[in-house]
Amino acid sequence: MMKLRLRLWLFVLWLNVKTSLQQNDPTCEFGIIHSNLFVAGLPPQNQPITAGHKLRFLCSDEYKPKGSKEIECLQTGQWNSPFPTCSE
């Protein structure tokens, strides 16, 4: 019984530390995008965008992308490149 309590206590402690560390990780904000720009790679709703996460962009047929087609969230909480736009 004592071993079970100790394991449970250690597991709860580990979860608290893990959650605390994750809350301190820098996250990138999703910017404003052009109306004809499509985004691939977004995390599920309400999930943060953390360092190393990449987004890919594509414009609709009659438009051409202006800027990087792929950007990455950096450890600083900033994107490595501005969000692209679409031009005719």
C-alpha positions in Angstrom: 0.0 0.0 0.0 2.8 2.4 0.9 4.6 1.7 -2.4 1.4 2.5 -4.3 1.0 5.8 -2.5 4.6 6.7 -3.2 4.3 5.9 -6.9 1.1 7.9 -7.1 2.7 10.9 -5.3 5.7 10.8 -7.7 3.5 10.6 -10.7 1.5 13.6 -9.6 4.7 15.5 -8.9 6.0 14.6 -12.3 2.8 15.9 -14.0 3.0 19.2 -12.1 6.6 19.7 -13.1 5.9 18.8 -16.8 2.9 21.2 -16.9 4.9 24.0 -15.3 7.8 23.6 -17.8 5.4 23.5 -20.8 3.7 26.8 -19.6 7.1 28.5 -19.7 7.9 27.4 -23.3 7.8 30.4 -25.7 5.0 30.1 -28.2 4.4 31.8 -31.5 1.2 33.7 -32.3 -0.7 33.0 -35.5 -0.7 36.2 -37.5 -3.2 37.8 -39.8 -3.2 36.1 -43.2 -4.2 37.3 -46.7 -7.7 36.2 -47.7 -6.4 34.0 -50.6 -3.7 32.3 -48.5 -4.2 28.7 -47.3 -2.3 27.4 -44.3 -1.2 23.8 -43.6 0.3 22.6 -40.4 -1.8 24.4 -37.8 -2.1 22.6 -34.5 -5.5 21.6 -33.1 -7.6 24.5 -31.8 -6.5 25.9 -28.5 -3.1 24.2 -28.8 0.0 26.4 -28.6 2.4 26.8 -31.5 5.7 25.9 -30.0 9.4 26.1 -31.1 10.1 23.9 -34.1 6.6 24.0 -35.4 6.3 24.8 -39.1 3.5 26.3 -41.2 3.2 26.0 -45.0 1.4 28.4 -47.2 -0.2 28.2 -50.6 -2.2 30.8 -52.6 -5.3 30.2 -54.6 -4.9 29.6 -58.3 -5.0 33.1 -59.7 -2.5 34.4 -57.0 1.2 34.0 -56.5 2.8 33.8 -53.1 5.0 36.7 -52.0 7.4 35.7 -49.2 8.4 32.4 -47.7 6.2 29.4 -48.4 7.2 27.9 -45.1 7.9 29.5 -41.7 9.1 28.0 -38.4 8.4 29.0 -34.8 11.7 29.8 -33.1 12.8 29.3 -29.5 12.3 33.1 -29.0 8.6 32.8 -29.7 9.0 34.6 -33.0 8.6 33.3 -36.5 11.8 33.0 -38.6 10.1 34.9 -41.4 7.0 37.2 -41.8 3.8 35.6 -42.9 3.6 35.6 -46.7 0.9 37.4 -48.8 -0.7 36.6 -52.1 -0.5 38.9 -55.1 -2.3 38.8 -58.5 
